[in-house]
Structures are given as C-alpha cells and as structure tokens.
Amino acid sequence: MRQAAVIDVGCHSALLMVARRQRTKERGGARGRWAMAPSGKIRLALHETLTADGRVSTRGIRSVQSAVEQLSGAEHRGHAVFAFATSVIRDAANRDEVIGQVADTTGVRLRLLPGREEARLAYIAARCWLGGGPGPLLVLDIGGGTVEVAHGDDAEPARVHSLPLGARAVTRALLPGGVLPADRTLADVRQQVREALDGVPLPVARPGTRVIASSKTFTQLAKLATTIERPTRAPAHLTLSSVRAAVELLARTDPRHRGELKGISRHRAEQSLAGAVVAEALMEACQVREARICPWSTREGLLLERVGESRGRRTARTT
C-alpha cells in the first residue's frame, strides 16, 4: 500500500492525516520513507460541549458529524479512511449515541482505541520516526483525558500504561477554569498529581534509554521552554528543569493571557498549567531529565500499521 489515511477526532479538533511513501534515488528507491502530512483540520472544542453528567451535547455531536463528513470527503483518491476518536468521546456517557449518529449521517463509524492501544501505537510511531532499530526506548504522551507511557527494546513495547491524568481531566478535577482554587496551593496540586502516580510501576529511563515526548502538551512546553532556558536552542528537546520553570510561569499567568506566551495556543491555554504539572510529575516518576520532542504519536502509529510498516504485535504488559 502506498497511501493510507486516518481521521483523528480529538477534543480540540478533527484532523485528517495521510501517509505517503516518499521515493528515494537510491537503488530500489520505490521503498522510501513514509511522510505524514495533514490534509485537513477542523476545530471542535468538544470539552466546551460536555454536559454536567459527562455527555457530549447535541451541538457537540453535530460538530463531529460535520467535521467527519468534510474530512472523509476531502480524501478524494479512493483510499479507505480509518476514523477514530480519543478519550473525550471514548469516556463520554453517551459515546454510543455519538458514534451512531455520526455513522448515520456520514457513513463513517468512529473506532474507539483503548488507552493502552494508544500507548502502543505512539511507541511504534516514535521508534519509526527515530529510524527504527533496537535499543531501549521510553515514550511519554499526555493527552486530554489520559496519559500514555510505553517502554521496550524492540519494535513493539514490552510495557504500556494508560492513566486518567490527561491535561483536561486534571484541569477539571484540580484546576477548574485553569486556575488554583482558593483552598489549594500549587504545591498541593503538584503533590496530588505525584501521589496519583505513586504505586504505578512506571518504567524508568536507565542510562542509554532514548526518551521521546509526544503530544501537543509536550510540544507546546518545549516551545515555551525556549523563553525560559537556553533561549537560542530549538524546541527539539525538553528538560525537567524547564518544565518546572514552566509550571511556575503558567501558575502566575492568568489563563486569558497564557495564549500570549510562546508556544501556548489560546484554545489550550486553560489546560496548559495542568499539562505542565502532569509533565513534571511524569518525568520525575520515570527519572527523565531530558526528552526529545517527537511530532508523531498515536495516529501516525496507526497509519504505519495500516500501511504494513509495523512488524506485528507482541503481548505487552498493560496497566
């Protein structure tokens, strides 16, 4: 297969991503590297449509229907499009209703990937992005609803974890509106997140382990870090020290003004503090001092599987 496409329906947007093989000039160049290219993106802001009882409202369902219809029609080359939804729909009280109504309207049925599967796919994507080859690899991914961690020495991870500590989830639980409640200090929030990770047998970054951080949360923190630590350095890496500084900066910045900070998008400003606190606790728990930012994650891993680039599954320990 020389091309495949997926539609990723997340909290903030729906994205159509297409994988195409790039030809090389080398001998046998028809088998070049895979290039991942976004072919369409539609803003959703589904977190704003959630009701008090955790349902996606009628307005939210209609926005998903419209987005999937537009994006599925955008892939005009006749290739089948695999559409999946992340935690905001997976965890919704009316997820079956959402999936059913989208299918009825668009003919596209959204698939739900368990968090552990998201972790596995992010690992596959990261290893391919690095160029493949064996060796210890640790992948950290902070989503809106969950955090994924995967570790292994080969093409498939040996261990995967999915924890309900995503930036949106922590914002709703500990930082409503993106700010510290009157009865809670920043130290309290940091400690609560650390305690949530206590007892989880997370892998640690032993010497020689390549550490990859993927997701918008880590990418935006890396861009913000260029204004805090080593301003001339490109945002390709993220250190624990810069994450700690970012937590302090975001905590003292009103959510209305966080979008003015480098790297922080306005539609993620409210949950940016929670994302930074989770990143800090996760890096501490996994003994990570520095991570490399990877632009590929779950959807790219899914594309690689659909084009047959993964080596097949092995059983991973899951949490």
C-alpha positions in Angstrom: 0.0 0.0 0.0 1.4 3.4 -1.0 -1.0 5.6 0.8 -3.4 5.4 3.8 -5.4 8.0 5.7 -6.9 8.3 9.2 -9.3 10.9 10.8 -8.4 11.6 14.4 -11.3 13.1 16.3 -10.0 14.7 19.4 -11.1 17.2 22.0 -9.9 20.3 20.3 -10.0 19.3 16.6 -10.6 16.7 14.0 -7.6 16.0 11.8 -7.2 14.1 8.5 -3.7 12.7 8.3 -2.4 10.9 5.2 0.7 8.7 4.9 2.5 8.6 1.6 5.7 6.8 0.7 8.5 9.1 -0.5 10.6 7.7 -3.3 14.3 7.8 -2.9 17.1 8.0 -5.5 18.8 5.0 -4.0 18.7 1.6 -5.6 15.3 0.1 -5.0 14.2 3.6 -4.2 10.5 2.8 -4.5 10.6 1.8 -0.9 11.4 5.3 0.6 10.5 6.6 4.0 6.9 7.4 4.9 5.8 11.0 5.1 2.9 12.0 7.3 1.0 15.0 6.0 -2.1 16.7 7.5 -4.7 17.1 4.7 -7.4 18.9 6.7 -8.2 20.2 10.2 -11.4 21.4 11.8 -11.7 22.9 15.2 -14.2 21.2 17.6 -13.7 22.3 21.2 -15.7 19.3 22.4 -14.8 20.0 26.0 -17.0 23.1 25.8 -20.0 20.9 24.8 -19.8 18.4 27.6 -22.8 18.5 29.9 -22.6 18.2 33.7 -23.3 14.5 33.5 -20.5 13.9 31.1 -22.4 13.7 27.8 -21.5 15.3 24.5 -24.3 17.8 23.8 -26.4 17.9 20.6 -24.2 20.8 19.5 -21.1 18.7 20.1 -22.5 15.8 18.1 -23.4 18.0 15.2 -19.9 19.5 15.1 -18.4 16.0 15.0 -20.8 14.9 12.2 -19.9 18.0 10.2 -16.1 17.6 10.7 -16.1 13.9 9.8 -18.3 14.5 6.7 -16.0 17.2 5.5 -12.7 15.3 6.2 -13.9 12.0 4.8 -14.9 13.7 1.6 -11.5 15.5 1.4 -9.6 12.3 0.7 -10.5 12.0 -3.0 -8.1 9.4 -4.1 -10.4 6.5 -3.3 -8.4 5.2 -0.3 -10.4 3.9 2.7 -10.2 6.3 5.7 -9.9 4.9 9.2 -11.6 7.2 11.7 -11.0 7.0 15.4 -12.0 9.1 18.5 -9.9 9.8 21.5 -10.8 10.0 25.2 -13.3 12.9 25.0 -15.7 10.7 23.1 -14.4 7.3 24.5 -15.2 8.5 28.0 -18.5 10.3 27.3 -21.6 8.9 28.9 -23.4 8.9 25.5 -20.5 7.7 23.4 -22.6 5.0 21.6 -25.1 7.7 20.7 -22.3 9.9 19.3 -20.8 7.1 17.3 -24.2 6.0 16.0 -25.3 9.5 14.9 -22.0 10.2 13.2 -22.3 6.9 11.3 -25.9 7.5 10.3 -25.0 10.9 8.9 -21.6 10.3 7.3 -21.4 6.6 6.7 -18.1 6.6 8.8 -18.1 4.7 12.0 -15.7 6.1 14.6 -13.5 3.5 16.3 -12.5 3.7 19.9 -8.9 2.9 20.8 -8.3 1.8 24.4 -5.7 4.0 26.1 -3.2 1.1 26.2 -3.5 0.7 22.5 -2.9 4.4 22.1 0.3 3.9 24.1 1.4 1.0 21.9 0.8 2.9 18.7 2.7 6.0 20.0 5.6 3.8 20.7 5.6 2.3 17.2 5.4 5.8 15.7 8.3 7.1 17.9 10.6 4.2 17.0 9.9 4.5 13.3 10.4 8.3 13.5 13.8 7.7 15.1 14.7 5.4 12.2 13.9 2.0 13.7 16.5 -0.3 15.2 16.6 -2.0 18.6 17.6 -0.3 21.9 15.7 0.9 25.0 13.0 3.4 24.2 10.7 5.2 26.6 7.7 7.1 25.2 5.6 9.6 27.2 2.4 11.1 25.8 0.0 13.4 27.6 -3.5 13.7 26.1 -6.6 15.5 27.2 -8.1 12.6 29.2 -5.3 10.2 29.7 -1.5 9.8 29.9 0.2 7.1 28.0 3.6 5.5 28.7 5.3 2.8 26.7 8.7 1.2 27.1 10.6 -1.5 25.3 13.8 -2.6 23.5 12.4 -3.7 20.1 9.7 -2.9 17.5 6.9 -3.5 20.0 6.8 -2.2 23.6 7.3 -4.6 26.4 5.2 -2.5 28.8 2.4 0.0 28.3 0.4 2.1 30.7 -2.6 4.4 30.4 -3.6 6.6 33.3 -6.5 9.0 33.7 -4.2 12.1 34.2 -4.7 14.0 30.9 -4.4 17.8 30.9 -8.2 18.3 30.5 -9.0 15.7 33.2 -6.6 17.2 35.7 -7.9 20.7 34.9 -11.5 19.7 35.7 -10.5 17.8 38.9 -7.9 20.1 40.4 -7.7 23.4 38.5 -11.2 24.4 37.4 -11.0 27.2 34.9 -7.3 26.6 34.7 -6.6 28.4 37.9 -5.8 27.5 41.5 -8.9 27.2 43.7 -8.8 29.4 46.8 -8.4 26.4 49.1 -5.5 24.8 47.2 -1.9 25.8 46.6 0.3 25.0 43.6 2.3 22.7 45.9 -0.9 20.9 46.8 -1.7 20.3 43.1 1.8 19.1 42.3 1.6 16.7 45.3 -1.8 15.3 44.3 -0.6 14.5 40.8 2.6 12.9 42.2 0.6 10.8 44.5 -1.7 9.7 41.7 1.5 8.2 40.1 2.7 6.5 43.3 2.3 2.8 43.2 2.2 2.6 39.4 5.1 0.5 38.2 6.2 3.0 35.6 9.4 2.3 33.6 12.4 4.5 34.3 15.0 6.0 32.0 18.1 3.9 32.6 21.4 5.0 31.1 21.2 4.5 27.3 17.4 4.9 27.1 16.1 7.2 24.4 13.3 9.2 25.8 10.6 10.5 23.5 7.9 13.0 24.5 4.9 13.3 22.1 1.6 15.2 22.1 0.6 18.9 21.9 1.2 19.3 25.6 4.9 18.4 25.4 5.4 20.2 22.1 4.0 23.5 23.5 6.0 23.2 26.7 9.2 22.7 24.6 8.4 25.9 22.7 7.7 27.8 25.9 10.9 26.5 27.4 12.9 28.3 24.8 11.9 31.5 26.5 12.9 30.1 29.9 16.0 28.0 29.4 18.6 28.3 26.6 16.6 30.8 24.5 18.7 30.2 21.4 18.0 26.5 21.4 15.5 25.0 19.0 12.5 23.4 20.8 13.5 19.9 19.9 14.2 18.8 23.5 12.6 19.4 26.8 14.3 19.3 30.2 12.8 18.6 33.6 14.2 21.9 34.9 12.5 23.9 32.1 9.2 22.1 32.8 9.4 23.1 36.5 10.0 26.7 35.5 7.1 26.5 33.0 4.8 25.3 35.8 5.7 28.4 37.9 5.3 30.7 34.9 1.9 29.3 33.9 0.6 29.3 37.5 1.2 33.1 37.8 -0.2 33.9 34.4 -3.9 34.4 34.0 -5.4 31.8 31.6 -6.7 34.7 29.4 -3.1 35.8 28.9 -1.4 32.4 28.6 -2.1 32.4 24.9 0.3 35.3 24.6 3.2 33.1 25.8 5.4 31.5 23.2 4.1 28.1 22.2 0.8 28.2 24.2 -2.2 28.2 21.9 -5.2 30.1 23.0 -7.6 27.1 22.8 -5.3 25.1 25.1 -4.4 27.9 27.5 -6.9 26.8 30.2 -5.4 23.3 30.5 -1.8 24.3 29.9 -1.0 24.6 33.7 -2.4 21.1 34.4 -0.5 19.7 31.4 2.8 21.2 32.7 2.2 19.8 36.2 1.5 16.3 34.8 4.6 16.5 32.6 6.7 17.4 35.6 5.3 14.6 37.7 5.6 12.1 34.9 9.2 13.0 34.1 10.1 12.8 37.8 8.4 9.4 38.2 10.2 8.0 35.1 13.5 9.6 36.2 13.7 11.6 33.0 16.0 14.6 32.9 15.6 15.4 29.2 13.3 14.2 26.5 13.3 14.6 22.7 10.1 16.0 21.2 8.5 13.8 18.5 5.9 15.1 16.1 4.5 11.5 15.6 2.1 9.8 18.0 -0.9 7.5 18.0 -2.4 8.5 14.7 1.0 8.1 12.9 1.4 4.7 14.6 -2.0 3.7 13.4 -1.1 4.8 9.8 2.1 2.8 9.9 0.2 -0.3 10.9 -2.3 0.3 8.1 0.5 0.5 5.5 2.1 -2.6 6.9 5.2 -1.0 8.4 5.0 -2.4 11.9 6.5 -5.8 12.5 3.4 -7.4 14.0 2.2 -7.4 17.6 3.7 -9.0 20.7 2.0 -9.1 24.0 2.8 -6.1 26.2 2.2 -5.8 29.9 -0.6 -3.3 30.4 -1.9 -1.1 33.2 
